[in-house]
Amino acid sequence: MCLGFKFAACLPLGPNWLYNQSRPLIIANGGSSGHFPENSLPAYIDAFLSGADFIKLTVQMTSDR
């Protein structure tokens, strides 16, 4: 792990380097959107602390770029 976040580039390489295959893969779409507003920092932090393997986030261009 690097800086408290899970980045694939920071994990040691090996046969199961991407995730623990003994349990289902957990992907948080928009963070923990059931508890916090979707795609907000609190939602991402809660998803990470809840044990999500990956967090899918949405990036959108605004009118002010």
PDBQT receptor file of N, H, CA, C and O in Angstrom, charges set to zero:
ATOM      1  N   MET A   1       0.834  -1.185   0.000  1.00  0.00    +0.000 N 
ATOM      2  CA  MET A   1       0.000   0.000   0.000  1.00  0.00    +0.000 C 
ATOM      3  C   MET A   1       0.878   1.247   0.000  1.00  0.00    +0.000 C 
ATOM      4  O   MET A   1       1.946   1.263   0.610  1.00  0.00    +0.000 OA
ATOM      5  N   CYS A   2       0.426   2.279  -0.679  1.00  0.00    +0.000 N 
ATOM      6  H   CYS A   2      -0.442   2.266  -1.175  1.00  0.00    +0.000 HD
ATOM      7  CA  CYS A   2       1.150   3.540  -0.723  1.00  0.00    +0.000 C 
ATOM      8  C   CYS A   2       0.276   4.657  -0.179  1.00  0.00    +0.000 C 
ATOM      9  O   CYS A   2      -0.848   4.842  -0.646  1.00  0.00    +0.000 OA
ATOM     10  N   LEU A   3       0.761   5.389   0.779  1.00  0.00    +0.000 N 
ATOM     11  H   LEU A   3       1.674   5.239   1.158  1.00  0.00    +0.000 HD
ATOM     12  CA  LEU A   3       0.065   6.542   1.341  1.00  0.00    +0.000 C 
ATOM     13  C   LEU A   3      -1.338   6.211   1.829  1.00  0.00    +0.000 C 
ATOM     14  O   LEU A   3      -2.213   7.077   1.807  1.00  0.00    +0.000 OA
ATOM     15  N   GLY A   4      -1.568   4.993   2.263  1.00  0.00    +0.000 N 
ATOM     16  H   GLY A   4      -0.857   4.290   2.281  1.00  0.00    +0.000 HD
ATOM     17  CA  GLY A   4      -2.869   4.605   2.791  1.00  0.00    +0.000 C 
ATOM     18  C   GLY A   4      -3.903   4.234   1.747  1.00  0.00    +0.000 C 
ATOM     19  O   GLY A   4      -5.026   3.876   2.103  1.00  0.00    +0.000 OA
ATOM     20  N   PHE A   5      -3.561   4.306   0.466  1.00  0.00    +0.000 N 
ATOM     21  H   PHE A   5      -2.649   4.597   0.177  1.00  0.00    +0.000 HD
ATOM     22  CA  PHE A   5      -4.498   3.954  -0.595  1.00  0.00    +0.000 C 
ATOM     23  C   PHE A   5      -4.000   2.717  -1.313  1.00  0.00    +0.000 C 
ATOM     24  O   PHE A   5      -2.813   2.396  -1.255  1.00  0.00    +0.000 OA
ATOM     25  N   LYS A   6      -4.901   2.019  -1.989  1.00  0.00    +0.000 N 
ATOM     26  H   LYS A   6      -5.865   2.279  -2.036  1.00  0.00    +0.000 HD
ATOM     27  CA  LYS A   6      -4.535   0.790  -2.692  1.00  0.00    +0.000 C 
ATOM     28  C   LYS A   6      -4.305   1.105  -4.164  1.00  0.00    +0.000 C 
ATOM     29  O   LYS A   6      -5.260   1.306  -4.915  1.00  0.00    +0.000 OA
ATOM     30  N   PHE A   7      -3.063   1.148  -4.572  1.00  0.00    +0.000 N 
ATOM     31  H   PHE A   7      -2.288   0.985  -3.963  1.00  0.00    +0.000 HD
ATOM     32  CA  PHE A   7      -2.706   1.341  -5.970  1.00  0.00    +0.000 C 
ATOM     33  C   PHE A   7      -2.037   0.065  -6.452  1.00  0.00    +0.000 C 
ATOM     34  O   PHE A   7      -1.172  -0.489  -5.774  1.00  0.00    +0.000 OA
ATOM     35  N   ALA A   8      -2.445  -0.398  -7.631  1.00  0.00    +0.000 N 
ATOM     36  H   ALA A   8      -3.147   0.052  -8.182  1.00  0.00    +0.000 HD
ATOM     37  CA  ALA A   8      -1.891  -1.644  -8.162  1.00  0.00    +0.000 C 
ATOM     38  C   ALA A   8      -0.386  -1.542  -8.348  1.00  0.00    +0.000 C 
ATOM     39  O   ALA A   8       0.316  -2.541  -8.187  1.00  0.00    +0.000 OA
ATOM     40  N   ALA A   9       0.134  -0.361  -8.684  1.00  0.00    +0.000 N 
ATOM     41  H   ALA A   9      -0.436   0.451  -8.814  1.00  0.00    +0.000 HD
ATOM     42  CA  ALA A   9       1.572  -0.200  -8.908  1.00  0.00    +0.000 C 
ATOM     43  C   ALA A   9       2.367  -0.342  -7.624  1.00  0.00    +0.000 C 
ATOM     44  O   ALA A   9       3.574  -0.574  -7.681  1.00  0.00    +0.000 OA
ATOM     45  N   CYS A  10       1.732  -0.212  -6.467  1.00  0.00    +0.000 N 
ATOM     46  H   CYS A  10       0.751  -0.023  -6.420  1.00  0.00    +0.000 HD
ATOM     47  CA  CYS A  10       2.439  -0.262  -5.191  1.00  0.00    +0.000 C 
ATOM     48  C   CYS A  10       2.390  -1.638  -4.546  1.00  0.00    +0.000 C 
ATOM     49  O   CYS A  10       3.069  -1.872  -3.546  1.00  0.00    +0.000 OA
ATOM     50  N   LEU A  11       1.609  -2.543  -5.091  1.00  0.00    +0.000 N 
ATOM     51  H   LEU A  11       1.058  -2.353  -5.904  1.00  0.00    +0.000 HD
ATOM     52  CA  LEU A  11       1.472  -3.860  -4.503  1.00  0.00    +0.000 C 
ATOM     53  C   LEU A  11       2.602  -4.773  -4.966  1.00  0.00    +0.000 C 
ATOM     54  O   LEU A  11       3.075  -4.646  -6.096  1.00  0.00    +0.000 OA
ATOM     55  N   PRO A  12       3.040  -5.695  -4.106  1.00  0.00    +0.000 N 
ATOM     56  CA  PRO A  12       4.086  -6.630  -4.534  1.00  0.00    +0.000 C 
ATOM     57  C   PRO A  12       3.549  -7.577  -5.603  1.00  0.00    +0.000 C 
ATOM     58  O   PRO A  12       2.416  -8.049  -5.516  1.00  0.00    +0.000 OA
ATOM     59  N   LEU A  13       4.361  -7.844  -6.592  1.00  0.00    +0.000 N 
ATOM     60  H   LEU A  13       5.282  -7.461  -6.662  1.00  0.00    +0.000 HD
ATOM     61  CA  LEU A  13       3.931  -8.726  -7.678  1.00  0.00    +0.000 C 
ATOM     62  C   LEU A  13       4.021 -10.180  -7.242  1.00  0.00    +0.000 C 
ATOM     63  O   LEU A  13       4.923 -10.558  -6.494  1.00  0.00    +0.000 OA
ATOM     64  N   GLY A  14       3.100 -10.978  -7.705  1.00  0.00    +0.000 N 
ATOM     65  H   GLY A  14       2.367 -10.671  -8.313  1.00  0.00    +0.000 HD
ATOM     66  CA  GLY A  14       3.045 -12.389  -7.380  1.00  0.00    +0.000 C 
ATOM     67  C   GLY A  14       1.832 -12.995  -8.074  1.00  0.00    +0.000 C 
ATOM     68  O   GLY A  14       1.172 -12.309  -8.854  1.00  0.00    +0.000 OA
ATOM     69  N   PRO A  15       1.521 -14.258  -7.812  1.00  0.00    +0.000 N 
ATOM     70  CA  PRO A  15       0.397 -14.881  -8.501  1.00  0.00    +0.000 C 
ATOM     71  C   PRO A  15      -0.945 -14.230  -8.174  1.00  0.00    +0.000 C 
ATOM     72  O   PRO A  15      -1.823 -14.207  -9.037  1.00  0.00    +0.000 OA
ATOM     73  N   ASN A  16      -1.139 -13.708  -6.981  1.00  0.00    +0.000 N 
ATOM     74  H   ASN A  16      -0.426 -13.727  -6.280  1.00  0.00    +0.000 HD
ATOM     75  CA  ASN A  16      -2.401 -13.079  -6.590  1.00  0.00    +0.000 C 
ATOM     76  C   ASN A  16      -2.172 -11.618  -6.205  1.00  0.00    +0.000 C 
ATOM     77  O   ASN A  16      -2.708 -11.155  -5.198  1.00  0.00    +0.000 OA
ATOM     78  N   TRP A  17      -1.396 -10.900  -6.980  1.00  0.00    +0.000 N 
ATOM     79  H   TRP A  17      -0.961 -11.275  -7.799  1.00  0.00    +0.000 HD
ATOM     80  CA  TRP A  17      -1.005  -9.545  -6.593  1.00  0.00    +0.000 C 
ATOM     81  C   TRP A  17      -2.140  -8.540  -6.700  1.00  0.00    +0.000 C 
ATOM     82  O   TRP A  17      -2.083  -7.497  -6.050  1.00  0.00    +0.000 OA
ATOM     83  N   LEU A  18      -3.182  -8.814  -7.505  1.00  0.00    +0.000 N 
ATOM     84  H   LEU A  18      -3.229  -9.662  -8.033  1.00  0.00    +0.000 HD
ATOM     85  CA  LEU A  18      -4.228  -7.817  -7.712  1.00  0.00    +0.000 C 
ATOM     86  C   LEU A  18      -5.214  -7.756  -6.557  1.00  0.00    +0.000 C 
ATOM     87  O   LEU A  18      -5.535  -6.662  -6.093  1.00  0.00    +0.000 OA
ATOM     88  N   TYR A  19      -5.698  -8.881  -6.082  1.00  0.00    +0.000 N 
ATOM     89  H   TYR A  19      -5.437  -9.770  -6.459  1.00  0.00    +0.000 HD
ATOM     90  CA  TYR A  19      -6.622  -8.906  -4.949  1.00  0.00    +0.000 C 
ATOM     91  C   TYR A  19      -6.655 -10.303  -4.360  1.00  0.00    +0.000 C 
ATOM     92  O   TYR A  19      -6.185 -11.264  -4.967  1.00  0.00    +0.000 OA
ATOM     93  N   ASN A  20      -7.215 -10.394  -3.177  1.00  0.00    +0.000 N 
ATOM     94  H   ASN A  20      -7.597  -9.613  -2.683  1.00  0.00    +0.000 HD
ATOM     95  CA  ASN A  20      -7.339 -11.667  -2.473  1.00  0.00    +0.000 C 
ATOM     96  C   ASN A  20      -8.462 -12.470  -3.122  1.00  0.00    +0.000 C 
ATOM     97  O   ASN A  20      -9.630 -12.104  -2.992  1.00  0.00    +0.000 OA
ATOM     98  N   GLN A  21      -8.138 -13.536  -3.805  1.00  0.00    +0.000 N 
ATOM     99  H   GLN A  21      -7.189 -13.834  -3.910  1.00  0.00    +0.000 HD
ATOM    100  CA  GLN A  21      -9.126 -14.303  -4.557  1.00  0.00    +0.000 C 
ATOM    101  C   GLN A  21      -9.919 -15.277  -3.690  1.00  0.00    +0.000 C 
ATOM    102  O   GLN A  21     -10.750 -16.019  -4.216  1.00  0.00    +0.000 OA
ATOM    103  N   SER A  22      -9.690 -15.297  -2.389  1.00  0.00    +0.000 N 
ATOM    104  H   SER A  22      -9.015 -14.695  -1.962  1.00  0.00    +0.000 HD
ATOM    105  CA  SER A  22     -10.455 -16.198  -1.528  1.00  0.00    +0.000 C 
ATOM    106  C   SER A  22     -11.789 -15.582  -1.106  1.00  0.00    +0.000 C 
ATOM    107  O   SER A  22     -12.555 -16.219  -0.383  1.00  0.00    +0.000 OA
ATOM    108  N   ARG A  23     -12.081 -14.354  -1.543  1.00  0.00    +0.000 N 
ATOM    109  H   ARG A  23     -11.458 -13.836  -2.130  1.00  0.00    +0.000 HD
ATOM    110  CA  ARG A  23     -13.354 -13.700  -1.251  1.00  0.00    +0.000 C 
ATOM    111  C   ARG A  23     -13.773 -12.902  -2.473  1.00  0.00    +0.000 C 
ATOM    112  O   ARG A  23     -12.957 -12.669  -3.365  1.00  0.00    +0.000 OA
ATOM    113  N   PRO A  24     -15.035 -12.478  -2.531  1.00  0.00    +0.000 N 
ATOM    114  CA  PRO A  24     -15.472 -11.688  -3.691  1.00  0.00    +0.000 C 
ATOM    115  C   PRO A  24     -14.734 -10.357  -3.792  1.00  0.00    +0.000 C 
ATOM    116  O   PRO A  24     -14.343  -9.771  -2.783  1.00  0.00    +0.000 OA
ATOM    117  N   LEU A  25     -14.552  -9.897  -5.008  1.00  0.00    +0.000 N 
ATOM    118  H   LEU A  25     -14.869 -10.374  -5.828  1.00  0.00    +0.000 HD
ATOM    119  CA  LEU A  25     -13.941  -8.603  -5.263  1.00  0.00    +0.000 C 
ATOM    120  C   LEU A  25     -14.971  -7.512  -4.959  1.00  0.00    +0.000 C 
ATOM    121  O   LEU A  25     -16.100  -7.583  -5.443  1.00  0.00    +0.000 OA
ATOM    122  N   ILE A  26     -14.598  -6.508  -4.168  1.00  0.00    +0.000 N 
ATOM    123  H   ILE A  26     -13.681  -6.450  -3.775  1.00  0.00    +0.000 HD
ATOM    124  CA  ILE A  26     -15.519  -5.437  -3.781  1.00  0.00    +0.000 C 
ATOM    125  C   ILE A  26     -15.120  -4.166  -4.504  1.00  0.00    +0.000 C 
ATOM    126  O   ILE A  26     -14.027  -3.640  -4.293  1.00  0.00    +0.000 OA
ATOM    127  N   ILE A  27     -16.015  -3.668  -5.364  1.00  0.00    +0.000 N 
ATOM    128  H   ILE A  27     -16.903  -4.095  -5.535  1.00  0.00    +0.000 HD
ATOM    129  CA  ILE A  27     -15.784  -2.427  -6.100  1.00  0.00    +0.000 C 
ATOM    130  C   ILE A  27     -16.853  -1.440  -5.660  1.00  0.00    +0.000 C 
ATOM    131  O   ILE A  27     -18.044  -1.693  -5.841  1.00  0.00    +0.000 OA
ATOM    132  N   ALA A  28     -16.438  -0.320  -5.083  1.00  0.00    +0.000 N 
ATOM    133  H   ALA A  28     -15.471  -0.115  -4.935  1.00  0.00    +0.000 HD
ATOM    134  CA  ALA A  28     -17.374   0.705  -4.624  1.00  0.00    +0.000 C 
ATOM    135  C   ALA A  28     -17.604   1.693  -5.766  1.00  0.00    +0.000 C 
ATOM    136  O   ALA A  28     -16.691   2.415  -6.165  1.00  0.00    +0.000 OA
ATOM    137  N   ASN A  29     -18.827   1.719  -6.287  1.00  0.00    +0.000 N 
ATOM    138  H   ASN A  29     -19.569   1.132  -5.963  1.00  0.00    +0.000 HD
ATOM    139  CA  ASN A  29     -19.178   2.616  -7.386  1.00  0.00    +0.000 C 
ATOM    140  C   ASN A  29     -19.601   3.958  -6.810  1.00  0.00    +0.000 C 
ATOM    141  O   ASN A  29     -20.686   4.073  -6.240  1.00  0.00    +0.000 OA
ATOM    142  N   GLY A  30     -18.756   4.975  -6.953  1.00  0.00    +0.000 N 
ATOM    143  H   GLY A  30     -17.875   4.882  -7.416  1.00  0.00    +0.000 HD
ATOM    144  CA  GLY A  30     -19.058   6.297  -6.394  1.00  0.00    +0.000 C 
ATOM    145  C   GLY A  30     -18.751   6.386  -4.918  1.00  0.00    +0.000 C 
ATOM    146  O   GLY A  30     -19.237   7.286  -4.232  1.00  0.00    +0.000 OA
ATOM    147  N   GLY A  31     -17.956   5.468  -4.425  1.00  0.00    +0.000 N 
ATOM    148  H   GLY A  31     -17.562   4.737  -4.982  1.00  0.00    +0.000 HD
ATOM    149  CA  GLY A  31     -17.650   5.451  -2.997  1.00  0.00    +0.000 C 
ATOM    150  C   GLY A  31     -18.760   4.757  -2.231  1.00  0.00    +0.000 C 
ATOM    151  O   GLY A  31     -19.443   3.885  -2.767  1.00  0.00    +0.000 OA
ATOM    152  N   SER A  32     -18.938   5.139  -0.998  1.00  0.00    +0.000 N 
ATOM    153  H   SER A  32     -18.383   5.848  -0.563  1.00  0.00    +0.000 HD
ATOM    154  CA  SER A  32     -19.999   4.571  -0.164  1.00  0.00    +0.000 C 
ATOM    155  C   SER A  32     -21.236   5.447  -0.325  1.00  0.00    +0.000 C 
ATOM    156  O   SER A  32     -21.626   6.164   0.597  1.00  0.00    +0.000 OA
ATOM    157  N   SER A  33     -21.851   5.382  -1.508  1.00  0.00    +0.000 N 
ATOM    158  H   SER A  33     -21.535   4.800  -2.257  1.00  0.00    +0.000 HD
ATOM    159  CA  SER A  33     -22.930   6.308  -1.857  1.00  0.00    +0.000 C 
ATOM    160  C   SER A  33     -24.218   6.057  -1.081  1.00  0.00    +0.000 C 
ATOM    161  O   SER A  33     -25.122   6.892  -1.131  1.00  0.00    +0.000 OA
ATOM    162  N   GLY A  34     -24.334   4.959  -0.378  1.00  0.00    +0.000 N 
ATOM    163  H   GLY A  34     -23.600   4.281  -0.337  1.00  0.00    +0.000 HD
ATOM    164  CA  GLY A  34     -25.500   4.723   0.458  1.00  0.00    +0.000 C 
ATOM    165  C   GLY A  34     -25.467   5.500   1.755  1.00  0.00    +0.000 C 
ATOM    166  O   GLY A  34     -26.500   5.717   2.388  1.00  0.00    +0.000 OA
ATOM    167  N   HIS A  35     -24.259   5.924   2.152  1.00  0.00    +0.000 N 
ATOM    168  H   HIS A  35     -23.420   5.748   1.637  1.00  0.00    +0.000 HD
ATOM    169  CA  HIS A  35     -24.105   6.656   3.410  1.00  0.00    +0.000 C 
ATOM    170  C   HIS A  35     -23.774   8.128   3.202  1.00  0.00    +0.000 C 
ATOM    171  O   HIS A  35     -24.094   8.957   4.053  1.00  0.00    +0.000 OA
ATOM    172  N   PHE A  36     -23.146   8.461   2.096  1.00  0.00    +0.000 N 
ATOM    173  H   PHE A  36     -22.886   7.788   1.404  1.00  0.00    +0.000 HD
ATOM    174  CA  PHE A  36     -22.721   9.834   1.808  1.00  0.00    +0.000 C 
ATOM    175  C   PHE A  36     -23.078  10.166   0.364  1.00  0.00    +0.000 C 
ATOM    176  O   PHE A  36     -23.355   9.259  -0.420  1.00  0.00    +0.000 OA
ATOM    177  N   PRO A  37     -23.077  11.452  -0.007  1.00  0.00    +0.000 N 
ATOM    178  CA  PRO A  37     -23.344  11.799  -1.414  1.00  0.00    +0.000 C 
ATOM    179  C   PRO A  37     -22.348  11.107  -2.348  1.00  0.00    +0.000 C 
ATOM    180  O   PRO A  37     -21.153  11.038  -2.058  1.00  0.00    +0.000 OA
ATOM    181  N   GLU A  38     -22.857  10.599  -3.466  1.00  0.00    +0.000 N 
ATOM    182  H   GLU A  38     -23.827  10.655  -3.701  1.00  0.00    +0.000 HD
ATOM    183  CA  GLU A  38     -22.027   9.861  -4.417  1.00  0.00    +0.000 C 
ATOM    184  C   GLU A  38     -20.901  10.740  -4.955  1.00  0.00    +0.000 C 
ATOM    185  O   GLU A  38     -21.095  11.929  -5.204  1.00  0.00    +0.000 OA
ATOM    186  N   ASN A  39     -19.727  10.146  -5.130  1.00  0.00    +0.000 N 
ATOM    187  H   ASN A  39     -19.568   9.180  -4.927  1.00  0.00    +0.000 HD
ATOM    188  CA  ASN A  39     -18.524  10.795  -5.667  1.00  0.00    +0.000 C 
ATOM    189  C   ASN A  39     -18.049  11.966  -4.813  1.00  0.00    +0.000 C 
ATOM    190  O   ASN A  39     -17.497  12.934  -5.338  1.00  0.00    +0.000 OA
ATOM    191  N   SER A  40     -18.259  11.884  -3.510  1.00  0.00    +0.000 N 
ATOM    192  H   SER A  40     -18.707  11.098  -3.084  1.00  0.00    +0.000 HD
ATOM    193  CA  SER A  40     -17.739  12.910  -2.601  1.00  0.00    +0.000 C 
ATOM    194  C   SER A  40     -16.581  12.316  -1.799  1.00  0.00    +0.000 C 
ATOM    195  O   SER A  40     -16.459  11.096  -1.690  1.00  0.00    +0.000 OA
ATOM    196  N   LEU A  41     -15.742  13.170  -1.244  1.00  0.00    +0.000 N 
ATOM    197  H   LEU A  41     -15.841  14.161  -1.332  1.00  0.00    +0.000 HD
ATOM    198  CA  LEU A  41     -14.596  12.696  -0.479  1.00  0.00    +0.000 C 
ATOM    199  C   LEU A  41     -15.026  11.836   0.716  1.00  0.00    +0.000 C 
ATOM    200  O   LEU A  41     -14.415  10.793   0.950  1.00  0.00    +0.000 OA
ATOM    201  N   PRO A  42     -16.057  12.231   1.482  1.00  0.00    +0.000 N 
ATOM    202  CA  PRO A  42     -16.478  11.337   2.578  1.00  0.00    +0.000 C 
ATOM    203  C   PRO A  42     -16.927   9.955   2.084  1.00  0.00    +0.000 C 
ATOM    204  O   PRO A  42     -16.697   8.955   2.764  1.00  0.00    +0.000 OA
ATOM    205  N   ALA A  43     -17.563   9.890   0.912  1.00  0.00    +0.000 N 
ATOM    206  H   ALA A  43     -17.750  10.702   0.359  1.00  0.00    +0.000 HD
ATOM    207  CA  ALA A  43     -17.983   8.596   0.358  1.00  0.00    +0.000 C 
ATOM    208  C   ALA A  43     -16.771   7.745  -0.004  1.00  0.00    +0.000 C 
ATOM    209  O   ALA A  43     -16.782   6.536   0.229  1.00  0.00    +0.000 OA
ATOM    210  N   TYR A  44     -15.729   8.349  -0.569  1.00  0.00    +0.000 N 
ATOM    211  H   TYR A  44     -15.720   9.331  -0.759  1.00  0.00    +0.000 HD
ATOM    212  CA  TYR A  44     -14.509   7.605  -0.918  1.00  0.00    +0.000 C 
ATOM    213  C   TYR A  44     -13.795   7.113   0.337  1.00  0.00    +0.000 C 
ATOM    214  O   TYR A  44     -13.341   5.969   0.386  1.00  0.00    +0.000 OA
ATOM    215  N   ILE A  45     -13.696   7.968   1.347  1.00  0.00    +0.000 N 
ATOM    216  H   ILE A  45     -14.064   8.896   1.307  1.00  0.00    +0.000 HD
ATOM    217  CA  ILE A  45     -13.019   7.587   2.589  1.00  0.00    +0.000 C 
ATOM    218  C   ILE A  45     -13.771   6.450   3.277  1.00  0.00    +0.000 C 
ATOM    219  O   ILE A  45     -13.153   5.498   3.755  1.00  0.00    +0.000 OA
ATOM    220  N   ASP A  46     -15.096   6.544   3.330  1.00  0.00    +0.000 N 
ATOM    221  H   ASP A  46     -15.597   7.317   2.941  1.00  0.00    +0.000 HD
ATOM    222  CA  ASP A  46     -15.888   5.494   3.967  1.00  0.00    +0.000 C 
ATOM    223  C   ASP A  46     -15.760   4.170   3.210  1.00  0.00    +0.000 C 
ATOM    224  O   ASP A  46     -15.672   3.111   3.831  1.00  0.00    +0.000 OA
ATOM    225  N   ALA A  47     -15.748   4.223   1.885  1.00  0.00    +0.000 N 
ATOM    226  H   ALA A  47     -15.820   5.083   1.381  1.00  0.00    +0.000 HD
ATOM    227  CA  ALA A  47     -15.578   3.000   1.091  1.00  0.00    +0.000 C 
ATOM    228  C   ALA A  47     -14.217   2.371   1.362  1.00  0.00    +0.000 C 
ATOM    229  O   ALA A  47     -14.113   1.152   1.498  1.00  0.00    +0.000 OA
ATOM    230  N   PHE A  48     -13.183   3.187   1.440  1.00  0.00    +0.000 N 
ATOM    231  H   PHE A  48     -13.267   4.177   1.330  1.00  0.00    +0.000 HD
ATOM    232  CA  PHE A  48     -11.834   2.681   1.729  1.00  0.00    +0.000 C 
ATOM    233  C   PHE A  48     -11.784   2.047   3.111  1.00  0.00    +0.000 C 
ATOM    234  O   PHE A  48     -11.264   0.944   3.280  1.00  0.00    +0.000 OA
ATOM    235  N   LEU A  49     -12.328   2.752   4.099  1.00  0.00    +0.000 N 
ATOM    236  H   LEU A  49     -12.750   3.648   3.962  1.00  0.00    +0.000 HD
ATOM    237  CA  LEU A  49     -12.295   2.234   5.472  1.00  0.00    +0.000 C 
ATOM    238  C   LEU A  49     -13.196   1.013   5.645  1.00  0.00    +0.000 C 
ATOM    239  O   LEU A  49     -12.993   0.220   6.564  1.00  0.00    +0.000 OA
ATOM    240  N   SER A  50     -14.183   0.855   4.775  1.00  0.00    +0.000 N 
ATOM    241  H   SER A  50     -14.349   1.499   4.028  1.00  0.00    +0.000 HD
ATOM    242  CA  SER A  50     -15.073  -0.307   4.831  1.00  0.00    +0.000 C 
ATOM    243  C   SER A  50     -14.461  -1.536   4.165  1.00  0.00    +0.000 C 
ATOM    244  O   SER A  50     -15.021  -2.629   4.252  1.00  0.00    +0.000 OA
ATOM    245  N   GLY A  51     -13.317  -1.369   3.501  1.00  0.00    +0.000 N 
ATOM    246  H   GLY A  51     -12.862  -0.482   3.430  1.00  0.00    +0.000 HD
ATOM    247  CA  GLY A  51     -12.622  -2.513   2.929  1.00  0.00    +0.000 C 
ATOM    248  C   GLY A  51     -12.821  -2.724   1.448  1.00  0.00    +0.000 C 
ATOM    249  O   GLY A  51     -12.584  -3.825   0.953  1.00  0.00    +0.000 OA
ATOM    250  N   ALA A  52     -13.254  -1.695   0.715  1.00  0.00    +0.000 N 
ATOM    251  H   ALA A  52     -13.446  -0.800   1.117  1.00  0.00    +0.000 HD
ATOM    252  CA  ALA A  52     -13.411  -1.845  -0.738  1.00  0.00    +0.000 C 
ATOM    253  C   ALA A  52     -12.051  -2.085  -1.384  1.00  0.00    +0.000 C 
ATOM    254  O   ALA A  52     -11.063  -1.446  -1.021  1.00  0.00    +0.000 OA
ATOM    255  N   ASP A  53     -12.004  -3.011  -2.344  1.00  0.00    +0.000 N 
ATOM    256  H   ASP A  53     -12.806  -3.530  -2.639  1.00  0.00    +0.000 HD
ATOM    257  CA  ASP A  53     -10.760  -3.289  -3.057  1.00  0.00    +0.000 C 
ATOM    258  C   ASP A  53     -10.449  -2.190  -4.067  1.00  0.00    +0.000 C 
ATOM    259  O   ASP A  53      -9.293  -1.802  -4.236  1.00  0.00    +0.000 OA
ATOM    260  N   PHE A  54     -11.478  -1.695  -4.734  1.00  0.00    +0.000 N 
ATOM    261  H   PHE A  54     -12.417  -2.010  -4.597  1.00  0.00    +0.000 HD
ATOM    262  CA  PHE A  54     -11.328  -0.630  -5.723  1.00  0.00    +0.000 C 
ATOM    263  C   PHE A  54     -12.462   0.363  -5.541  1.00  0.00    +0.000 C 
ATOM    264  O   PHE A  54     -13.542  -0.004  -5.081  1.00  0.00    +0.000 OA
ATOM    265  N   ILE A  55     -12.224   1.618  -5.900  1.00  0.00    +0.000 N 
ATOM    266  H   ILE A  55     -11.345   1.916  -6.274  1.00  0.00    +0.000 HD
ATOM    267  CA  ILE A  55     -13.253   2.650  -5.852  1.00  0.00    +0.000 C 
ATOM    268  C   ILE A  55     -13.377   3.240  -7.249  1.00  0.00    +0.000 C 
ATOM    269  O   ILE A  55     -12.422   3.805  -7.781  1.00  0.00    +0.000 OA
ATOM    270  N   LYS A  56     -14.570   3.103  -7.841  1.00  0.00    +0.000 N 
ATOM    271  H   LYS A  56     -15.346   2.644  -7.409  1.00  0.00    +0.000 HD
ATOM    272  CA  LYS A  56     -14.828   3.660  -9.166  1.00  0.00    +0.000 C 
ATOM    273  C   LYS A  56     -15.369   5.069  -8.974  1.00  0.00    +0.000 C 
ATOM    274  O   LYS A  56     -16.380   5.271  -8.302  1.00  0.00    +0.000 OA
ATOM    275  N   LEU A  57     -14.691   6.031  -9.566  1.00  0.00    +0.000 N 
ATOM    276  H   LEU A  57     -13.870   5.866 -10.112  1.00  0.00    +0.000 HD
ATOM    277  CA  LEU A  57     -15.149   7.410  -9.431  1.00  0.00    +0.000 C 
ATOM    278  C   LEU A  57     -15.499   7.992 -10.783  1.00  0.00    +0.000 C 
ATOM    279  O   LEU A  57     -15.006   7.544 -11.818  1.00  0.00    +0.000 OA
ATOM    280  N   THR A  58     -16.354   8.991 -10.759  1.00  0.00    +0.000 N 
ATOM    281  H   THR A  58     -16.756   9.354  -9.918  1.00  0.00    +0.000 HD
ATOM    282  CA  THR A  58     -16.822   9.640 -11.972  1.00  0.00    +0.000 C 
ATOM    283  C   THR A  58     -16.172  11.006 -12.076  1.00  0.00    +0.000 C 
ATOM    284  O   THR A  58     -16.202  11.787 -11.125  1.00  0.00    +0.000 OA
ATOM    285  N   VAL A  59     -15.586  11.294 -13.222  1.00  0.00    +0.000 N 
ATOM    286  H   VAL A  59     -15.562  10.659 -13.995  1.00  0.00    +0.000 HD
ATOM    287  CA  VAL A  59     -14.973  12.593 -13.481  1.00  0.00    +0.000 C 
ATOM    288  C   VAL A  59     -15.785  13.263 -14.575  1.00  0.00    +0.000 C 
ATOM    289  O   VAL A  59     -16.065  12.663 -15.613  1.00  0.00    +0.000 OA
ATOM    290  N   GLN A  60     -16.158  14.510 -14.332  1.00  0.00    +0.000 N 
ATOM    291  H   GLN A  60     -15.930  14.997 -13.489  1.00  0.00    +0.000 HD
ATOM    292  CA  GLN A  60     -16.970  15.233 -15.299  1.00  0.00    +0.000 C 
ATOM    293  C   GLN A  60     -16.392  16.626 -15.507  1.00  0.00    +0.000 C 
ATOM    294  O   GLN A  60     -16.027  17.304 -14.546  1.00  0.00    +0.000 OA
ATOM    295  N   MET A  61     -16.312  17.049 -16.762  1.00  0.00    +0.000 N 
ATOM    296  H   MET A  61     -16.609  16.499 -17.543  1.00  0.00    +0.000 HD
ATOM    297  CA  MET A  61     -15.819  18.377 -17.096  1.00  0.00    +0.000 C 
ATOM    298  C   MET A  61     -16.901  19.404 -16.744  1.00  0.00    +0.000 C 
ATOM    299  O   MET A  61     -18.064  19.235 -17.112  1.00  0.00    +0.000 OA
ATOM    300  N   THR A  62     -16.520  20.460 -16.037  1.00  0.00    +0.000 N 
ATOM    301  H   THR A  62     -15.575  20.597 -15.738  1.00  0.00    +0.000 HD
ATOM    302  CA  THR A  62     -17.467  21.521 -15.696  1.00  0.00    +0.000 C 
ATOM    303  C   THR A  62     -17.325  22.658 -16.698  1.00  0.00    +0.000 C 
ATOM    304  O   THR A  62     -16.393  22.678 -17.502  1.00  0.00    +0.000 OA
ATOM    305  N   SER A  63     -18.257  23.603 -16.644  1.00  0.00    +0.000 N 
ATOM    306  H   SER A  63     -19.015  23.587 -15.991  1.00  0.00    +0.000 HD
ATOM    307  CA  SER A  63     -18.249  24.697 -17.607  1.00  0.00    +0.000 C 
ATOM    308  C   SER A  63     -17.028  25.606 -17.450  1.00  0.00    +0.000 C 
ATOM    309  O   SER A  63     -16.612  26.250 -18.413  1.00  0.00    +0.000 OA
ATOM    310  N   ASP A  64     -16.449  25.664 -16.241  1.00  0.00    +0.000 N 
ATOM    311  H   ASP A  64     -16.787  25.141 -15.459  1.00  0.00    +0.000 HD
ATOM    312  CA  ASP A  64     -15.248  26.478 -16.035  1.00  0.00    +0.000 C 
ATOM    313  C   ASP A  64     -13.946  25.698 -16.256  1.00  0.00    +0.000 C 
ATOM    314  O   ASP A  64     -12.853  26.184 -15.966  1.00  0.00    +0.000 OA
ATOM    315  N   ARG A  65     -14.097  24.475 -16.780  1.00  0.00    +0.000 N 
ATOM    316  H   ARG A  65     -14.986  24.080 -17.015  1.00  0.00    +0.000 HD
ATOM    317  CA  ARG A  65     -13.000  23.547 -17.087  1.00  0.00    +0.000 C 
ATOM    318  C   ARG A  65     -12.211  23.191 -15.850  1.00  0.00    +0.000 C 
ATOM    319  O   ARG A  65     -11.254  22.421 -15.928  1.00  0.00    +0.000 OA
TER     320      ARG A  65
